[in-house]
Amino acid sequence: QVQLVESGGGLVQAGGSLRLSCAASGRTFSKYAMGWFRQAPGKEREFVAAISWSGGTTYYADSVKGRFTISRDNAKNTVSLQMNSLKPEDTAVYYCARGMLYHQGSTRSSDYDYWGQGTQVTVSS
């Protein structure tokens, strides 16, 4: 059983920054792609960013490209999401998720099997 625990959410003013972290249990973290998704009230969960198992490839939603950066530390079993220039429309619950084995990463939520409990990010205008 894999456990993913997000942290780092909070309330920030527009234009500010937050750094989300996701700690994973288990000894196989480094073999899997990882991703971040978000869900705003009344909306469907949407893709935010993904990173390959090696960390060499990243993907971003157009809405966050240039503002968010995904990274991973396989020695510490963590994946992070640095969020800069935050906008009110970034307000959502953010989830990290485990992707596929030895994969480059995916934008599809169906390609992820384990999910964290989520962390709230609120951006005030």
Disulfide bonds with the S-S distance in Angstrom:
Cys22-Cys96 1.93
